[in-house]
Amino acid sequence: ACRLAHILDAFHAIVLAIIQGLSEFLPISSSGHLVLVPHLLGWPDQGLAFDVAVHVGTLFAVVAYFRRELAAMARAWFGSFAGGELTPDARLAWCVLIGTIPVGVVGLAFGGLIEEKLRSPLAVATLLAAFGALMWLADRFGRRVRDEYSVGWRDAVLIGCAQALALMPGTSRSGVTMTMGRALGMTREAAARFSFLLAVPGIGMAGAYEFLKLVTSEDRSVDWGVTGLAVLVAAVTGYLCIAWLLRVISRIGLAPFALYRFALAALLFWMFA
């Protein structure tokens, strides 16, 4: 019985880690799916340790994929303190940091309230549909003229404020930031790349927040083998997902993901309304 339970735990971890790795970077809401899948399948809550693990896994994925860009941005950012000129890489690094501030402020102020009030299937369905519509409109009518290096301070604040909305399950961090990027005239690929770069501090802060909750909780029944497996699966899945999306997004756009969100929202309304 214990061996069967361990196998089931590992199976659940693999499925949820794959879902996290895909939905963190596809504009379909990772938090919404992690709320819905256990609910729909009757699985037990995955626990804080698992939430930390899959966040760390997707952080590894985006850092590994953008390692060269991040290294260049870090060098340029530190160089900007030494009286060097504000190069495009330094400016991009500053914009990523500025864009992270709103989600940190909102998360600290309202994170607990959001988790308490907006984790129901109907709340997730409403946000999936509403932000799916905004994403489709921005992608359909947005201009396609700017790359990620054209992002300015105002753009960074607006995209950062949009990212703060993704604390609500069903919104999608990548979806809402790409939506704002497209509304500001960025190409699809540029909006995706800036969204993924913005994920580094964003996911890092989310993982740190979950880790803080873990170390201050009374739950010490962590299966570190299953947790490590979740990190690995989420990292590999996330890396492959980023690579695939950046190859195809300029061709397929965001409409297929909006349609998926509408279909999932309709299913949830049918099941729970």
C-alpha positions, -999 to +999 in steps of 0.1 A: +000+000+000+028+024+008+046+016-024+014+022-044+009+055-026+044+065-035+039+056-072+007+076-072+024+106-056+051+104-083+026+101-111+006+131-097+039+151-094+049+143-130+015+153-144+013+186-124+050+195-132+043+190-169+012+212-166+032+239-147+061+238-172+037+243-201+012+267-186+038+290-170+049+300-204+019+294-226-007+321-221-033+298-204-026+304-167-004+280-147-020+289-113-055+283-128-045+249-141-028+239-108-060+248-090-083+231-115-066+198-123-065+183-087-100+197-082-114+180-114-095+147-109-102+144-072-065+145-063-053+157-029-038+191-026-002+190-038+011+211-009+034+240-005+066+221-011+054+211-045+044+246-054+079+258-045+094+229-065+076+236-098+083+273-095+120+266-091+118+242-121+103+268-144+128+294-131+157+270-141+140+267-175+139+304-184+173+311-169+188+282-190+171+293-222+180+330-219+214+325-202+233+345-228+209+374-228+207+374-190+245+374-187+248+403-211+220+422-193+237+416-159+271+428-171+255+459-187+234+466-156+263+465-132+283+486-157+256+513-156+266+519-119+302+525-129+295+555-150+292+535-182+266+544-208+231+530-206+234+504-233+204+486-248+211+456-225+214+478-194+182+496-203+164+462-209+177+450-175+164+481-157+130+477-175+127+441-163+135+452-127+110+481-129+084+458-144+088+435-114+080+461-087+041+461-091+037+423-087+059+424-056+039+452-040+005+437-049+016+402-039+027+414-004-004+435+001-031+412-013-016+378-020-034+361+010-067+377+001-064+366-036-057+330-026-086+330-002-112+345-025-103+337-061-094+300-062-128+286-070-135+270-104-160+297-114-136+325-105-109+308-126-133+304-155-144+340-155-108+352-156-098+327-183-126+340-205-122+377-198-084+379-202-086+355-231-108+381-249-084+409-241-055+388-254-073+381-287-081+417-292-046+430-285-031+404-308-056+410-335-054+448-336-020+455-321+008+469-342+039+448-349+067+473-350+087+472-317+112+447-303+120+442-266+149+466-267+124+494-275+107+490-241+109+523-221+102+531-185+065+538-191+061+505-210+079+486-182+055+501-156+024+492-177+036+457-184+045+453-147+011+464-136-004+439-160+018+412-145+004+420-111-031+410-123-017+375-129-018+369-091-054+360-098-056+323-109-069+321-144-053+353-156-019+340-168+013+358-162+027+352-196-007+359-212-014+392-196+021+405-201+021+395-238-013+411-241+000+444-228+031+441-249+010+436-280-012+466-271+019+487-268+029+478-304+055+450-298+058+421-322+045+388-310+080+374-305+093+405-288+063+405-264+069+369-256+106+374-251+101+403-228+074+383-209+099+355-204+127+378-193+103+394-168+095+359-156+130+356-140+125+379-111+087+373-112+089+335-108+119+340-084+097+362-061+068+338-064+090+308-055+105+328-026+071+336-013+060+300-015+092+289+002+086+314+030+052+300+036+066+265+035+093+271+062+067+289+084+041+262+081+038+231+104+038+206+075+071+187+075+059+157+056+079+165+024+088+137+000+121+151-013+124+124-040+091+133-055+098+170-050+131+167-069+114+149-097+089+177-100+117+203-103+134+183-131+102+177-150+090+213-148+124+225-159+126+203-189+090+209-199+093+247-195+125+248-215+110+229-244+078+250-242+098+283-244+118+271-274+086+259-292+066+290-286+093+314-297+096+295-330+059+295-338+043+325-321+049+349-350+031+325-373+002+313-352-004+343-329-023+342-297-057+333-310-053+295-305-046+301-268-075+325-265-098+298-280-085+272-256-092+296-227-128+301-239-134+264-243-120+256-208-140+285-193-172+272-210-165+237-196-160+250-161-192+271-163-211+240-175-197+219-147-199+243-117-224+271-125 
